[in-house]
Amino acid sequence: MMMENGMMNNYDGYPDGYMEQEEEWEREGLLDPAWEKQQKKTFTAWCNSHLRKAGTGIENIEDDFRNGLKLMLLLEVISGETLPKPDRGKMRFHKIANVNKALDFIASKGVKLVSIGAEEIVDGNLKMTLGMIWTIILRFAIQDISVEEMTAKEGLLLWCQRKTAPYKNVNVQNFHLSFKDGLAFCALIHRHRPDLIDYSKLSKDNPLENLNTAFDVAEKYLDIPRMLDPDDLINTPKPDERAIMTYVSCYYHAFQGAQQAETAANRICKVLKVNQENERLMEEYERLASDLLEWIRRTMPWLNSRQTDNSLAGCQKKLEDYRTYRRKHKPPRVEQKAKLETNFNTLQTKLRLSNRPAYMPTEGKMVSDIAGAWKGLEIAEKAFEEWLLSEMMRLERLEYLAQKFKHKADIHEDWTRGKEEMLQSQDFRQCKLQDIKALKKKHEAFESDLAAHQDRVEQIAAIAQELNTLEYHEVGSVNARCQRICSQWDRLGALTQRRRQALDDAERVLEQIDLLHLEFAKRAAPFNNWLDGTREDLVDMFIVHTIEEISGLMDAHARFKATLGEADKEYQAIVNLVHQVESIVKQHQIPGGLENPYTTLTAHELNRKWSDVRQLVPQRDGTLAAELRKQQNNETLRRQFAEKANAVGPWIERQMDAVTAIGMGLQGSLEDQLRRLKEYEAGVYAYKPHIEELERIHQAVQEGMIFENRYSQYTMETLRVGWEQLLTSINRTINEVENQILTRDSKGITQEQLTEFRASFNHFDKNRTGRLAPEELKSCLVSVGYSIGKDRQGELDFQRILAVVDPNNTGYVSFDAFLDFMTRESTDTDTAEQVIDSFRILAGDKPYITAEELRRELPPDQAEYCVARMPPYRGGGPPGALDYMAFSTALYGETDL
């Protein structure tokens, strides 16, 4: 409200000297003592209406300004300027100095103070004090009122006349009698705020009611304090003109800013609505990003875990859990990731269009962070599946080795049963010579048998070692049993040596040998070992994965069957030895001659084992034939998977190429591109049954333990990744095209301009990646007519452009950013300065604003939004003062909110 220094001092026709005016009125008998009372009350209320902004007030106008402190504070509040630092002493000269500082400030504003001195104010001269306050009111509250180039008083009077013209019983001709009945005050309020007063119910015959109504409404709803006393106005023949002018000027200032406040409020509402929507998108992005990253964080330990119970069943259950994860748990997260990227791109587009800074997610939630986490998830999935398959192969081999160990250990323990007692026997002590020799030969046969079993013991130890290496889950019992066998084997060796030494000692005395029994023992022992080994081989388990492997086993089995003729001859020869023994014993009647002293083997045992071998051969034939059928079925599954995969894989690649071509803007208008992308999206979802059928075939392949397929280069994992990438590419391209349409429509560019921008962008996008490196961007800008010098200034200009199109410093520029740069300078956008000016109007030119003012001028939700986010004012305002400047600059990213 303050006028510039040096302005002409014409205060509504009043003389420059207030005291001269007072003396003139006194001489003419016009100075009513009631006026002084009215002035005192009005001026006190007017001063308090401003001092309350600084958290203080006055009660007695002639006393409270005597020390000059509140007078200086009043001038600072109404002028918005800072006065010299006041003296804090309580002596008279301190008070005079403070009042002089205030009077000097008033004089500096072009106001001539005649006959008003600091001593009169300090002495509490009421007339001088009222004169000084009236001078201040004229200068700071009334002087700036201008209507049709009239003086302040005339302009204020004309304003009242115009505003009250339509109202009956109101005829404003002056600032004393025209306002006595109160209708003029009510008319001014009703003209601007008809919702506050029902003018039709007022009567000229009820001046007291009219005045109270106007004063109460103005104080309650317009923040204009009650400055006049209705009884004084009614009972005074001619009310004080200055008191009424002071009060009416408050109406003028209150209503003058109504239109400005409405405009300012609308602008703020618009800005805040955009900001609230952007914040909603930011909060949704943060929520989706947090949820997706938290899901990945929870999933990664499970995928990275390599713990099993070391059993094949447990590993198969883990594989089934992984299938469930791929079918049920991951697909919704793929959709969530696509939605997250779509929301992020839409938010960035809206921020650019509303001249807001680019959105930077919180640390760890950037799109690149999510993409990195997702890539880590996919790598973990692939590694987890490969580990599961290799673990199943390992556990399958472990089960095979464990069964083989048990089988061989059972045979060995069956063979060693009773051997220690036999070797420790002292039976040769009472034998005759021939018996001793027989025992010796028998012992030699046992040593031969023992040596033949050495390989079996080594095989058992080797299998146990491999089970340890492969971490078999029951390795403890295997090691214990292996240790028992090896310890027993060592004892058998030591006992054998001791018994042989004992027999050698007895041989010097006893020399008789039974060649026939010896021959039987020598031939029967190897044949028996052959029978044991053959039986083991015929029942031995095997693992094959191809037709070639089973064919190799069948060929080896065929070669084995070709040797059965020679084995039968050997069997007949050994049995013939037994027959010879029986013949000799029968012929010579040798006591105990049927007992072979050289071996425990009998013809009956050999016959039993030989019969077992003859029965096991056809059983082995059946087992190999069944395995051959299984491998043939596996081969069929391989071919089925390859046939389907070799069709699906190229189809996905073709769709990816087509979507990429559309995304490069090479095919028609943006609407055509969007339509084609929607068609491709529908086609892709219609193609999903082929993927599901391929999943069913793949499940059968895994259940058949098929680990390789030479008929196709595609694996189920590569097809899954390709399918997910295709869906993501379509969604991302649709979002990009929609954002380009939004940019085109909001910026008002033509399709031809957009086509030209796209053609230039694609020309320099040599790799068809959808983005340009800095040097490619520079060439593209030059091609569309943008001038970039080759000197240092040109490089600085280009770096400024890079800061706009690549705010996150990623090292590349997308087409959306390029398009936004080419069109953004022609748009009409809001600025922080405009918002600050709007808030300043609402605040009545104060550097701060209060919550009450916000709630009075703005809609409830917008007002509460500002109150919740606006920082406190630090410049010394009243309690609860808010800093609208910091809030406005923060809206546009110029400071931190």
C-alpha positions, 0 to 999 in steps of 0.5 A: 500500500505504500506510495513512492517517496516524493509523491505529492502529499494531497490527503483528500483535501485536508491541509498538510498540518493536522493541528492547523485543521483542528484549530480551524474547526475549533474556531468555527465551533465544528470540533465535537468532543464526541468525535475525539471519543469516536476517533480514539476508539476507531484508531485504537481498533485500527492499530490493533488490527495490524499489531495483532499480526505481530502478536501484540496490541494496545489498550490506551492509545495515548499511553501505549505509544509513549515509549515509541516501541509499539509505534515503530512496530505498527509502522513496520507491520503496515509498511513491510519495511524494517525501521532502525533498531529502537532504544530499549532504555526507559528514560525520557530521552530513550522514548523521545528517540524512539518516537523520533525514529517513527516520525522520521520514517513517516516523513521519509514517505513524503508526509509533512508533519506540522506541529506534531513533535515527539515530546507531545507523544511521549507526554501522552497528548491525546490530540497529537497522538490522534493526529499522528495516527490519522496521518498514518491512516491517510498515508498507508490505508487511504492514500492508495485508494484511486477510482477514476483518478480521483483523490483518495477521499473522493475515490473512496466515496465514489466506490461506496456510491457505486457499490450501494447504488442498487440498494433502497434507502441507501444514499451515500453522500458523505462519511458522517450522516450517510452511514448513521442508519447502518444500511450503507455498511450492510449494503457494502457487505451484501454487495460482495458477500450476499451469503452473509446478510439478508438485506431484504429483512433490514429496515431504516427504522432499526439503525442500532440493529443494522449497525450491530449486524454489519459490525458483527458480520464484518468482524466474524467473516471479513476479519475487520475488527469493530472500530465504531460504537453503534450508540455513538454513531446514533447519538452523535448529530454528526459522526466523526468523518475520519473514524468512518473513513478509517472503518470504510477503508477496511471494507474497501481493502477487504473486498478489493482483493476478493477477485484477486483472491478467487483468481489466486485460489483457482490457480493454486487449486489447479497447481495443487491438483496436478501436484496431488495427482503426481504425488498419488502416482509417486506413492503408487509407484513406491508401493508397487516397487517396494512390494515387487522388490520385497517379493524378489527379496523373499524369493531369492533366498529360496532360489539361492538355497542349495539345501536338500535332504539328500533324497531323490523324493525330496529333490522331486518335491523341490522340483514340483514346488518350482513348477508351482512357483513358475505357474502361479506365483511369478505370472502376477509379478510379471504383470506387476512389473509391467504396470510399474514401468507403465506408471513410471513412464506415465508419471514422467510424461505428466511431470514434463507436461506440467513443468515439474522436475523429473521424478526420482524414486527413493534410493534402491527403487529406480526402474534400473534397480527393479530391472537389475533385481528382476534380472538377478531373479531370472538368473537365480531361476535358471541356476536353481533349475539347472541345480535341481536337474543336476542334483536329481542326476546325482541323487539317482546315481547315489541310490544306484550306488547305495543299492550296488554297495548293499548287494556286493556287501551282502554277497561278501558277508555271506561268503565270509560267514564262518571263515574266521572260525574255520581259519582258527580251527585246530582240526588238523591236530588229530588228522592223519597224514592224508587228512593233513595234506587234504587240509593243506590243499583245502587251505590253498584252495581257500587262499585262491578263493580269498585272492579272488575276493580281493577285487570285490572288497576293493569294489566295495571300498571304491563304492563307499568312497564314491558315496562319501564324495557324493555326500550320500545321506546315509553315508555313516552306516555305509562307512561303518559297514565298509569299515567292518568288511575291511577290518574283517578282510585284514583279519582273514588275511592274517589268519590265513597266513597263520594257518598256512604256516601251521599246515606247512609245519604239519606237512613235514610229517603228513604227506598224502594228497588226493589229486582228484579232490585237489583238481575239483577244488582248483577248477570249482573255485574259479568257476564258482567265482565266475558264477558269483560274478555272473549272477551279480552282473545279471542282476546289476542295476543300470542307468541309461539316457539314450537308445544308443546306451541301452543298445550297447548294454544289449549288445554286451549281453548278447556277447555274454550269452555267446559264452554260455556254451563254453561255461556249460562245458566247464560245468560238465567237466567239474561235475564229472570230477565229482562223479569220479570221486564218488566212483573211487570212494564207492570202488575203494570204500574210503572212509570219509573219502566223499568229503573233499578236504580242499574246498567247501564247494559241492557239486550241489552248490555249483548246480544251484548257482548254475541253475540261477544263472540260466534263469537270470539270463531271460530275466535280464533279456526282459529288463533290457527290452523294457528299458529299450521301450522306455528310451524309445518313448523318451525319444518320442517325447524329445521329438514332440517337444522339439517340433512344438518348440521349433514352431513357438520359438521363431513365432516369438522372435517374429512377434518381437521384430514386428513390435520393435518395428512398430515402436520405431514409428515406421508404420503409419500414425500413432493411432495406427501404431497403437491399434496394431499394437493392441492387435498384436497384444490380443494375438499374443494372448490368443497364442498362449495355449501353445505355450501351455501345451509346450509346458505340459510336454516339458513336464512329461520330459522332466518326469521322464528324466530326459536331460538333453534334446538334440532335435531343438536349440530351444529350451523351455527356459529360453522360450519362457524368457522370450514369452515374458520379454514379448509381453513386456515389450508390447506393454512398454511399446503401447505405453510409449505410443500412448505417451507420445499421443498425450505429448502430441495432443497436449503440445499441439504439434501436427502429425507431420511434425511428429513424423518428421521428428520420428524419421530424424530420430530413427535415422540416427538410431542406427542400432534400432535401440529406441534411444540415442547416444549424446553424439547421435542426439547432437547430429539429430538436432542439427538435422531438424534445424537446431543450431549447435555451434562447434565452439566452447559455447556450442558445447555448453549449449549442448550440455544444457540440452542434455541436462533437460532431455537426460536429467538422470544422466543415463547416457542415452535419450529416449524418443519421448524426451527428444519429442518433449524437448522439441515442443516444450518451449512453446507451451504455456506452463505455470511457474513458481513465481506465479504461484508465489504471487497468488499466495501473496495476494491471499496473504494481503502482501504479507511474507507469510500466510496463516492457516485461517487465511488458507481455509478461508480462501481455498477449498477444504481439501486444498487448504488442508493439503497446504497446511500439512505441507507448508513449512513454518515461517522463520521471519518473525511472524505470529504463531502459526505463520506459514512460509508460502514462498518455500512451499511454492518453490518446492512444488517446482523442484527448486528447493526441498519441501 
